[in-house]
Each structure stands twice: as C-alpha cells, then as structure tokens.
C-alpha cells in the first residue's frame, strides 16, 4: 500500500429539508388548519482519527465528501428525517488545515478524536409554524438552509517515540529491522527508503515506537532531496537518534555528517534541537571505520550527547542504544 501523507479534500454538508405546506382535511373537522411539518436538518461532515488507518490514501483518490440532506417536512405535522452525518476516518496524527487560510482546524493526536468540518443546514419551517390568531391559514413555508461547503488540506505527522535521522544509506532501515518487526526495503544505494517506516520495539519489558525517516541531505529544510516532505514526521518524536555512517566509502567525514544533520533540523524547526538527542556511529563492522570514529566520538562527548559505536547489520552495540532510549523515555 502506498504511503500518502498529504491530501486536499472538499466537503459539503447536507442541506436542510424544506418545510411543508399542508392543511388538515378530515371529516367532521371543519377548518382543520395548517399542519405542514418542518424539514429535517442536513447531516454534518465529521473527521475522526482511527488507529486502524495509517495513510491518507483514501482521501488522496476520493477527495470529495458530501453528507445526506434532510428530508422535507410532511403533512400531519410530520417533521422530515435529519440527514445522516458523514464520518471521514483518517490516521491518528493528522493535522487538518483550512485550505484558504492555512489555519489549523484540528490536530487529531488521540484515537477516536473527532471534529465537525462542515455543519448541516437547518431544516425549513412548515406552514403550521406561521399560524397566528390573525393568520390562521398561512400558505407559505420556509426552504431549508444550505449545508456548509469547505476545502481542507490534510497533513499526516507520524506519532513515534523515537525518530531515526541520517543521510541516505546510513543504515536506518537496517537498524529498525534489527530492533523491531518492521521489514523496510534495504539495499546498498541512497534513498532506498522513500517513505517513513514505523516499528514497534519491545525491550526489557518496555514498548516504544521508532520511525525510520527517509534520508536527509544538506538543504533538506529548503526542500532539497526528499526534504520538507518528510522532515515534519520528526516533529512529534520525543527522542532523535542520529545515525552517522562510519564507512570510508560514504564519501563524507562522520563529524561533518553529524553537523549537517543538526543544522538541517535546527533550520527546519529550532525546537527540534532541544529534544533529547542520541548519536549512533554506525557500520563499525566495515574495515577502516574504527579509525574514523575517534574525532566524532570526541566531538559528541564534548557536546554531552550520549554516543554509541555500533553495527546495525551485525547487531554489535545495539543493546546499549536501546537501554539509553528506555532511560530517556522513562525520564
């Protein structure tokens, strides 16, 4: 299934039903008077967060939503039935923005959380409502009010405890496949991961969610590479884990790689660099990697970030990383 995290939708609430013009006509009931009922209310359009949905795929390919209109009123003072509400189910973590103003209408961070996007129109009054002592046989009614019609932009931000950040081919997908049951695509070339992956990790009686974010490169905060498309998925994470490539074949110095990653996150959102940060120097199993780790370790310890040397491929050094994550999540 495609991972879709953006969509634009058009919603139209149901119109109210029209009021009825009717008069009571029964034997032995002279001058029965008006008995036209009111029209029913139109249905609302509601958006609701569902834990069973993980992508905005439905909204991307079916962007138009219209709820049921209210029924018209009937004789014998019968009010028309109200239209059924239409509920749009979206993933937990969806942000709803007004398409015209960009204003955030809702941030659905809890399962079952819902917001009315468009209210149905009020039903029109039947002629019985207009009867007065001086106007005992009114022959006019009221039309139902139209339902609201709006356009919204949906944006999904993943809900995860830990976000894996690194350059393309740094080993993030290998790391998440090692510590969880997630099975992302893994290959020896950049941008293998084109969509975020979530993995549930169980470690020493603790459960937490790890998000594997597609590779970040210099200029990502301006949209370079996959850029802004996926940086927002880091915003909700409590801990940021930098995976730095120690391999001599990466073409980058580990220290510079870490600095670029931190600059990109700070440029995108200064608040991100205040989160708890852990540095994992990955691919220590590659020949020549240990020599490249010395300067990076010294720099990281000077910044007082927890630093670990590991190999996501072999599993070497992964356990201490998980222990550190648990300590910070509990704190």
C-alpha positions in Angstrom: 0.0 0.0 0.0 1.3 3.5 -0.9 2.2 5.8 2.0 0.3 9.0 1.4 0.8 11.7 4.0 -0.8 14.7 2.2 -4.2 15.3 0.7 -6.7 18.0 -0.2 -10.4 17.3 0.4 -13.7 19.1 -0.4 -16.6 18.6 2.0 -20.3 19.6 1.6 -22.6 19.2 4.5 -26.2 18.2 3.8 -28.8 20.9 3.0 -31.8 21.2 5.3 -35.1 19.9 4.1 -37.9 22.3 3.1 -40.9 22.9 5.2 -44.3 21.5 4.1 -47.4 23.4 3.2 -50.4 21.3 4.2 -53.9 21.6 5.8 -55.8 19.2 7.9 -58.6 17.6 5.9 -60.8 15.2 7.9 -64.4 14.5 8.1 -66.1 16.3 10.9 -63.1 18.5 11.5 -64.0 21.8 9.9 -61.3 24.4 9.5 -58.6 21.8 10.5 -55.9 24.4 10.0 -52.3 24.2 8.8 -50.4 21.0 9.6 -47.3 21.2 7.4 -44.2 19.8 9.2 -40.7 21.2 9.3 -37.9 20.0 7.2 -35.1 17.8 8.7 -31.6 19.1 9.4 -28.8 18.2 7.0 -26.1 15.8 8.0 -22.7 17.1 9.3 -19.3 16.2 7.9 -17.1 14.9 10.7 -13.4 13.9 10.6 -12.2 11.3 13.1 -8.9 9.7 14.0 -8.8 6.0 13.6 -5.9 3.7 14.8 -6.8 1.2 12.1 -5.8 3.6 9.3 -2.1 4.5 8.6 -2.2 6.6 5.4 -4.3 9.3 3.6 -4.6 7.1 0.6 -8.4 7.2 0.6 -8.5 10.9 0.8 -6.0 11.3 -2.0 -8.0 9.3 -4.5 -11.5 10.2 -3.2 -11.3 13.8 -2.2 -15.0 14.8 -2.4 -17.3 14.2 0.6 -21.0 15.0 0.8 -23.3 14.2 3.7 -27.0 13.4 3.4 -29.6 16.2 3.1 -32.5 16.4 5.5 -35.9 15.2 4.3 -38.7 17.6 3.5 -41.5 18.1 6.0 -44.8 16.3 5.6 -48.5 16.8 6.4 -50.0 16.0 9.8 -47.1 18.0 11.4 -44.6 15.3 10.5 -41.0 16.7 10.6 -38.6 15.4 7.9 -35.9 13.0 9.0 -32.5 14.6 9.6 -29.7 13.6 7.2 -27.1 11.1 8.4 -23.7 12.5 9.4 -20.7 11.6 7.2 -17.6 10.5 9.1 -14.2 10.6 7.4 -11.7 8.3 9.1 -8.0 9.4 9.0 -4.9 8.2 10.7 -4.0 9.3 14.2 -1.6 12.3 13.9 -3.5 14.0 11.1 -3.4 17.8 11.0 -6.4 19.5 9.4 -5.8 22.9 7.9 -8.2 25.4 6.2 -7.1 25.3 2.6 -7.9 29.0 2.0 -6.2 30.5 5.2 -3.8 27.8 6.2 -5.2 27.9 9.8 -5.1 24.7 11.8 -8.6 23.5 12.3 -7.8 20.3 14.2 -4.8 18.2 15.3 -6.0 14.7 15.8 -3.5 13.1 18.1 -5.8 10.7 20.0 -7.7 7.6 18.7 -11.4 8.5 18.4 -10.8 12.2 18.5 -13.2 14.0 16.1 -14.1 17.4 14.8 -17.0 18.7 12.7 -15.7 20.1 9.5 -19.0 21.3 8.0 -22.3 21.7 9.7 -25.5 20.6 8.0 -28.2 23.2 7.1 -31.1 23.8 9.3 -34.5 22.5 8.2 -37.1 25.0 6.9 -40.3 25.6 8.8 -43.6 24.2 7.6 -46.7 26.4 7.3 -48.0 25.3 10.7 -45.2 27.3 12.3 -46.5 30.5 10.7 -50.1 30.3 12.0 -51.2 33.1 14.3 -54.6 34.2 15.6 -54.9 36.7 12.8 -53.3 34.4 10.1 -55.0 31.1 10.6 -54.3 29.6 7.2 -50.8 30.6 6.0 -49.8 29.2 2.6 -46.1 29.8 2.7 -43.2 27.8 4.1 -39.5 28.1 4.6 -36.8 26.5 2.5 -34.0 24.6 4.3 -30.7 26.3 4.8 -27.8 25.0 2.6 -25.1 23.0 4.3 -21.6 24.4 4.7 -19.1 23.8 1.9 -15.4 24.0 2.6 -12.0 22.8 1.4 -9.3 21.4 3.7 -5.7 20.3 3.5 -4.8 17.1 5.4 -1.2 16.6 6.6 -0.1 13.4 8.4 2.6 13.6 11.1 3.7 10.3 12.4 3.4 9.6 16.1 6.5 7.9 17.3 8.7 7.9 20.4 12.0 7.8 18.6 12.9 9.3 15.2 15.9 7.9 13.2 17.7 10.7 11.4 20.6 10.2 9.0 22.0 10.6 5.5 20.8 8.3 2.8 22.3 4.8 3.1 23.4 5.5 6.7 21.8 2.2 7.9 18.5 3.5 9.3 16.3 0.8 7.7 18.8 -1.9 8.8 18.6 -0.5 12.3 14.8 -0.5 12.5 14.7 -4.0 11.0 17.2 -5.3 13.6 15.3 -3.9 16.7 11.7 -4.3 15.6 9.5 -6.5 13.4 9.4 -3.8 10.6 10.7 -5.0 7.3 11.6 -2.0 5.2 13.3 -2.2 1.9 17.1 -2.5 2.4 19.7 -2.0 -0.4 23.2 -0.6 -0.8 22.2 2.6 -2.6 21.0 6.1 -1.5 17.3 6.8 -1.0 16.3 3.2 -0.7 13.6 4.4 1.8 11.1 6.7 0.1 8.5 6.7 2.8 8.7 6.6 6.6 8.6 3.3 8.3 7.3 2.6 11.8 8.5 -0.2 14.0 7.3 -1.3 17.4 10.2 -2.2 19.7 9.9 -4.3 22.8 13.0 -4.2 25.0 13.3 -5.4 28.6 9.6 -5.1 29.2 9.2 -1.7 27.6 7.5 -0.9 24.3 8.2 2.1 22.1 7.7 3.2 18.5 10.6 4.0 16.2 10.2 6.0 13.0 12.6 5.5 10.1 12.7 8.8 8.3 13.9 8.9 4.6 17.5 10.1 4.2 18.2 13.8 4.9 20.8 15.7 2.9 22.2 19.2 3.1 19.5 21.7 2.1 16.7 19.4 3.2 14.9 22.2 5.1 14.6 24.0 1.8 13.2 21.0 0.0 16.4 19.5 -1.4 16.2 15.8 -1.8 13.1 14.4 -0.1 13.4 17.5 2.1 10.3 19.1 3.6 8.2 16.2 2.5 9.3 14.0 5.4 11.0 16.4 7.9 7.7 17.0 9.6 7.5 13.4 10.7 10.3 14.1 13.2 8.3 16.9 14.9 6.3 14.6 17.3 9.2 12.4 18.3 10.5 12.6 21.9 14.0 11.3 21.1 16.1 11.9 18.0 18.7 9.3 17.1 21.3 10.4 14.6 22.8 7.5 12.6 26.2 8.5 11.3 27.9 6.5 8.7 31.5 5.5 9.7 32.2 3.7 6.4 35.2 5.1 4.4 33.1 4.5 1.3 30.4 7.1 2.2 32.5 10.0 0.8 31.7 12.1 3.9 33.5 12.7 7.2 31.4 11.4 10.2 31.8 14.7 12.1 30.7 16.8 9.2 27.8 14.5 8.5 26.5 15.0 12.1 26.9 18.7 11.9 24.9 18.9 8.7 22.1 16.8 10.1 21.9 19.0 13.2 21.9 22.2 11.1 19.1 20.9 8.9 16.9 20.0 11.8 17.5 23.4 13.5 16.8 25.3 10.3 13.6 23.4 9.9 12.4 23.8 13.5 14.7 25.3 16.2 12.6 23.4 18.8 13.9 20.1 17.4 17.4 20.6 18.7 16.1 20.9 22.3 14.9 17.3 22.2 16.8 14.5 23.7 19.5 13.5 21.2 21.5 10.3 20.8 24.3 9.7 18.4 25.0 6.3 16.9 28.1 5.9 14.9 27.1 3.0 12.6 28.8 0.5 10.4 31.7 -0.2 12.8 32.0 -3.6 11.1 33.3 -2.0 7.9 37.1 -2.1 7.6 38.6 1.3 8.4 35.5 2.5 10.3 37.1 2.5 13.7 39.8 5.0 12.8 37.2 7.4 11.5 35.2 7.2 14.8 37.8 8.9 17.1 37.2 12.5 16.1 33.4 12.1 16.0 33.4 10.5 19.5 35.4 13.3 21.0 33.1 15.9 19.4 29.9 14.2 20.6 31.1 13.7 24.1 32.2 17.4 24.3 28.6 18.3 23.3 27.4 15.9 26.1 25.3 13.8 23.8 25.1 10.0 24.5 27.3 8.4 21.9 27.4 4.8 20.8 29.5 2.8 18.3 27.5 0.1 16.7 26.7 -2.0 13.6 23.1 -2.3 12.7 24.0 -5.1 10.3 25.6 -7.4 12.9 23.8 -6.1 16.0 27.0 -5.1 17.7 26.5 -2.2 20.1 22.7 -2.0 19.6 21.7 -3.2 23.1 23.3 -0.1 24.9 21.5 2.2 22.4 18.1 0.6 23.4 19.0 0.9 27.1 19.7 4.6 26.6 16.4 5.1 24.8 14.5 3.4 27.6 16.2 5.5 30.2 15.2 8.7 28.4 11.6 7.6 27.7 11.1 6.7 31.4 12.6 10.0 32.5 
